């Protein structure tokens, strides 16, 4: 994808691991130029605002900053945090490879609802008691990050996983019963697949085959859990990326269509209007950032 704003990459030279943790004050003093204006990363970012005011643009939605809130930014998401005063908090950045390839680590990134939540709010409110546990994990990560002791990466990885688990407990919704739990698991797997394959696979049958269920069953389960069928979420993920490109890049509609797996511009134009209710050119003219 070719956005007007560059994709920020995680600096590994100083720490030799694809992981960073800084206070928001440090970020404001040292990264203000690269974070100025809408941008996206090639890494996961967790922004914990403990105190502060302002706005946070995430993709096409703008949120008012609130105390004790966490924003989980997925690689590729466009975001822009604009503070109206000092912000107290932390920014944790890491690559998926840092957590490792185990199944439990995959779940933390793809199946907990923290990341890849294009159909849900990315804002997580932190309770006072869980905030204390998260703060303890942050303090230990900061201490370890600023030192270069033996097995440093392993210690950082362990505390990051603890922090993500605490954060997941803030986000989790209670499961009603075993059947409901299986339905939620199927929906999470579906969303993870869509995030990886939406540019090449656009039919419910494609995802149903990978998940070993029938297309009708997948549509029904996804609709029961989210309120919309699987086909709707596939369309909306494609539309989200099309809107990102329309607003934040200067590439042509033809190039955007090609990037999203459409060989025919007319087909893409019709798809965009049917799925979003608005003509692509009209949407771009109304929303494109300077």
C-alpha positions as CSV (number, residue, x, y, z in Angstrom):
1,X,0.0,0.0,0.0
2,X,1.2,3.5,-0.7
3,X,0.0,6.1,1.7
4,X,1.1,9.7,1.6
5,X,2.4,9.3,5.1
6,X,5.3,6.8,5.4
7,X,4.9,3.5,7.2
8,X,6.9,3.9,10.4
9,X,9.3,1.0,11.2
10,X,10.4,-0.2,14.6
11,X,14.0,0.8,15.3
12,X,15.9,-2.3,16.3
13,X,19.4,-0.9,16.2
14,X,19.7,0.3,19.8
15,X,18.0,-2.6,21.5
16,X,18.6,-5.5,19.1
17,X,15.1,-6.8,19.7
18,X,11.9,-5.8,17.9
19,X,10.4,-4.2,21.0
20,X,10.3,-0.7,22.6
21,X,8.6,0.8,25.6
22,X,8.6,4.6,26.3
23,X,6.7,7.1,28.3
24,X,4.4,9.4,26.3
25,X,6.6,12.3,27.5
26,X,9.6,10.7,25.8
27,X,7.7,10.1,22.6
28,X,6.5,13.7,22.6
29,X,10.1,14.9,23.0
30,X,11.9,12.5,20.7
31,X,9.4,11.3,18.1
32,X,7.2,14.3,17.5
33,X,8.3,14.8,13.9
34,X,7.6,11.2,12.7
35,X,4.4,11.0,14.6
36,X,3.1,14.3,13.3
37,X,0.0,13.8,11.2
38,X,-1.8,10.6,10.3
39,X,0.6,7.6,9.8
40,X,0.7,3.9,10.2
41,X,3.2,1.4,11.5
42,X,4.6,-2.0,10.4
43,X,4.4,-3.1,14.1
44,X,1.8,-3.5,16.9
45,X,1.5,-0.4,19.2
46,X,-0.3,-0.1,22.5
47,X,-0.9,3.4,23.8
48,X,-2.0,3.7,27.4
49,X,-3.3,7.1,28.2
50,X,-3.3,7.4,32.0
51,X,-4.1,11.1,32.0
52,X,-4.6,13.6,29.2
53,X,-6.9,15.4,26.8
54,X,-7.1,15.6,23.1
55,X,-8.3,13.4,20.2
56,X,-7.2,10.1,18.7
57,X,-8.0,9.4,15.0
58,X,-8.0,5.7,14.3
59,X,-8.6,4.9,10.7
60,X,-11.7,7.0,9.9
61,X,-13.1,7.4,13.5
62,X,-12.1,10.1,15.9
63,X,-12.1,9.5,19.7
64,X,-11.9,11.9,22.6
65,X,-9.0,11.0,24.9
66,X,-10.1,9.8,28.3
67,X,-8.0,9.0,31.4
68,X,-7.0,5.3,31.9
69,X,-7.8,4.2,28.4
70,X,-5.8,1.9,26.1
71,X,-5.6,2.0,22.3
72,X,-4.3,-1.1,20.5
73,X,-3.0,-0.2,17.1
74,X,-2.7,-3.0,14.5
75,X,0.0,-2.9,11.8
76,X,-1.3,-1.0,8.9
77,X,-3.9,1.0,10.8
78,X,-3.9,4.8,10.2
79,X,-3.8,6.8,13.4
80,X,-3.1,10.3,14.7
81,X,-3.0,11.2,18.4
82,X,-3.3,15.0,19.0
83,X,-3.0,16.1,22.6
84,X,-4.3,19.4,23.9
85,X,-1.8,19.3,26.8
86,X,0.7,17.0,28.5
87,X,-0.1,13.3,28.2
88,X,0.8,10.9,31.0
89,X,1.1,7.3,29.8
90,X,3.1,4.8,27.9
91,X,3.7,3.5,24.3
92,X,4.6,-0.1,23.8
93,X,5.7,-1.2,20.3
94,X,6.6,-4.7,19.1
95,X,6.7,-7.0,16.1
96,X,4.6,-10.2,16.0
97,X,7.9,-12.1,15.8
98,X,8.9,-10.8,19.2
99,X,6.2,-12.8,21.0
100,X,7.2,-16.0,19.1
101,X,5.2,-18.4,17.1
102,X,3.5,-20.5,19.8
103,X,-0.3,-21.0,19.7
104,X,-0.9,-19.1,22.9
105,X,1.1,-16.1,21.4
106,X,-1.0,-16.3,18.2
107,X,-4.1,-16.1,20.3
108,X,-2.9,-13.0,22.2
109,X,-2.6,-11.1,18.9
110,X,-5.4,-12.6,16.8
111,X,-8.0,-14.1,19.0
112,X,-8.4,-11.9,22.1
113,X,-10.0,-8.9,20.4
114,X,-7.2,-6.5,21.3
115,X,-6.0,-6.2,17.7
116,X,-7.6,-6.7,14.3
117,X,-10.8,-5.3,15.6
118,X,-12.0,-3.3,12.5
119,X,-15.6,-4.0,13.4
120,X,-15.3,-3.1,17.1
121,X,-14.1,-0.1,19.1
122,X,-10.3,-0.1,19.6
123,X,-10.7,1.8,22.9
124,X,-10.3,-0.2,26.2
125,X,-11.2,1.3,29.5
126,X,-8.9,0.1,32.3
127,X,-10.3,-0.6,35.8
128,X,-8.4,0.7,38.8
129,X,-7.4,-2.7,40.2
130,X,-6.3,-4.1,36.9
131,X,-4.5,-0.8,36.2
132,X,-2.3,-1.5,39.2
133,X,-1.3,-4.9,37.8
134,X,-0.6,-3.4,34.4
135,X,1.4,-0.6,35.9
136,X,3.6,-3.1,37.7
137,X,4.3,-4.9,34.4
138,X,5.1,-1.6,32.7
139,X,7.5,-0.6,35.4
140,X,9.4,-3.9,35.1
141,X,9.4,-3.6,31.3
142,X,10.8,-0.1,31.5
143,X,13.5,-1.2,33.9
144,X,14.5,-4.1,31.8
145,X,14.3,-2.2,28.5
146,X,16.8,0.5,29.8
147,X,19.3,-2.1,30.9
148,X,21.3,-4.7,28.9
149,X,21.4,-7.7,31.2
150,X,21.6,-11.4,30.3
151,X,18.5,-12.8,28.6
152,X,17.0,-9.3,28.4
153,X,14.7,-10.2,25.4
154,X,13.2,-13.2,27.3
155,X,12.4,-11.1,30.3
156,X,10.8,-8.3,28.2
157,X,8.8,-10.9,26.3
158,X,7.5,-12.4,29.5
159,X,6.4,-9.1,31.0
160,X,4.8,-8.1,27.6
161,X,2.7,-11.3,27.6
162,X,1.6,-10.6,31.2
163,X,0.6,-7.1,30.3
164,X,-1.4,-8.3,27.2
165,X,-3.1,-10.9,29.4
166,X,-4.1,-8.3,31.9
167,X,-5.3,-6.1,29.1
168,X,-7.3,-9.0,27.6
169,X,-9.1,-9.4,30.9
170,X,-10.3,-5.8,30.6
171,X,-11.7,-6.6,27.1
172,X,-13.1,-10.0,27.5
173,X,-16.8,-10.6,27.5
174,X,-18.2,-13.4,29.6
175,X,-19.0,-16.6,27.8
176,X,-22.6,-17.8,28.4
177,X,-22.1,-21.5,27.7
178,X,-20.0,-24.0,25.7
179,X,-22.0,-23.6,22.5
180,X,-21.6,-19.8,22.7
181,X,-17.9,-20.2,23.4
182,X,-17.4,-22.3,20.3
183,X,-19.3,-19.7,18.2
184,X,-17.1,-16.9,19.5
185,X,-14.0,-19.0,18.7
186,X,-15.2,-19.5,15.2
187,X,-15.9,-15.8,14.7
188,X,-12.4,-14.9,16.0
189,X,-10.8,-17.4,13.6
190,X,-12.9,-15.9,10.8
191,X,-11.8,-12.3,11.5
192,X,-8.1,-13.4,11.7
193,X,-8.4,-15.1,8.3
194,X,-10.2,-12.1,6.8
195,X,-7.4,-9.8,8.0
196,X,-4.8,-11.9,6.3
197,X,-6.6,-12.7,3.1
198,X,-9.2,-10.0,2.3
199,X,-7.2,-8.8,-0.8
200,X,-7.3,-12.3,-2.4
201,X,-10.4,-14.0,-0.9
202,X,-13.7,-12.2,-1.1
203,X,-16.3,-15.0,-0.9
204,X,-17.7,-16.5,2.3
205,X,-17.1,-20.0,0.7
206,X,-13.4,-19.3,0.7
207,X,-13.3,-18.8,4.4
208,X,-15.8,-21.5,5.2
209,X,-13.6,-24.0,3.4
210,X,-10.6,-23.0,5.5
211,X,-12.6,-23.2,8.7
212,X,-14.2,-26.5,7.8
213,X,-17.8,-25.3,8.0
214,X,-20.5,-24.6,5.5
215,X,-20.9,-21.1,4.2
216,X,-24.5,-20.9,5.6
217,X,-23.3,-22.0,9.0
218,X,-20.5,-19.4,9.0
219,X,-22.8,-16.6,7.9
220,X,-25.4,-17.6,10.6
221,X,-22.8,-17.8,13.5
222,X,-21.1,-14.6,12.6
223,X,-24.4,-12.8,12.3
224,X,-25.6,-14.2,15.7
225,X,-22.4,-12.9,17.4
226,X,-21.8,-9.6,15.6
227,X,-25.2,-8.7,14.2
228,X,-24.1,-8.9,10.5
229,X,-23.3,-12.0,8.3
230,X,-19.8,-13.0,7.3
231,X,-20.2,-11.6,3.9
232,X,-20.8,-8.1,5.3
233,X,-17.5,-8.2,7.4
234,X,-15.5,-9.3,4.3
235,X,-16.9,-6.4,2.3
236,X,-16.4,-3.9,5.1
237,X,-12.7,-5.0,5.6
238,X,-12.1,-4.3,1.9
239,X,-14.0,-1.0,2.1
240,X,-12.0,0.0,5.1
241,X,-8.7,-0.4,3.2
242,X,-10.1,1.3,0.2
243,X,-11.2,4.3,2.3
244,X,-7.8,4.4,4.0
245,X,-6.2,4.7,0.6
246,X,-8.7,7.2,-0.6
247,X,-8.2,9.5,2.3
248,X,-4.5,9.1,3.1
249,X,-2.9,8.5,-0.3
250,X,-2.8,10.0,-3.7
251,X,-2.8,6.8,-5.8
252,X,-5.4,6.5,-8.4
253,X,-8.7,4.5,-8.0
254,X,-7.3,2.0,-10.6
255,X,-4.2,1.4,-8.4
256,X,-6.3,1.0,-5.3
257,X,-8.6,-1.4,-7.1
258,X,-5.5,-3.5,-8.2
259,X,-4.0,-3.5,-4.7
260,X,-7.3,-4.8,-3.3
261,X,-7.5,-7.6,-5.9
262,X,-9.9,-6.1,-8.4
263,X,-8.8,-6.4,-12.1
264,X,-11.6,-4.2,-13.3
265,X,-11.9,-0.6,-12.1
266,X,-15.6,-0.5,-13.0
267,X,-16.2,-3.6,-10.8
268,X,-14.4,-2.0,-7.9
269,X,-16.3,1.2,-8.3
270,X,-19.6,-0.6,-8.2
271,X,-18.5,-2.7,-5.2
272,X,-17.4,0.4,-3.3
273,X,-20.8,2.1,-3.9
274,X,-22.8,-0.9,-3.1
275,X,-20.9,-1.6,0.1
276,X,-20.4,1.9,1.4
277,X,-23.5,3.7,-0.1
278,X,-21.2,6.4,-1.6
279,X,-19.4,7.0,-4.9
280,X,-15.7,6.5,-4.5
281,X,-14.7,9.8,-6.2
282,X,-17.2,11.7,-4.1
283,X,-15.9,10.1,-0.9
284,X,-12.3,10.9,-1.7
285,X,-13.1,14.5,-2.7
286,X,-15.0,15.0,0.6
287,X,-12.5,13.3,2.9
288,X,-9.0,13.4,1.5
289,X,-6.4,14.9,3.8
290,X,-4.0,17.5,2.5
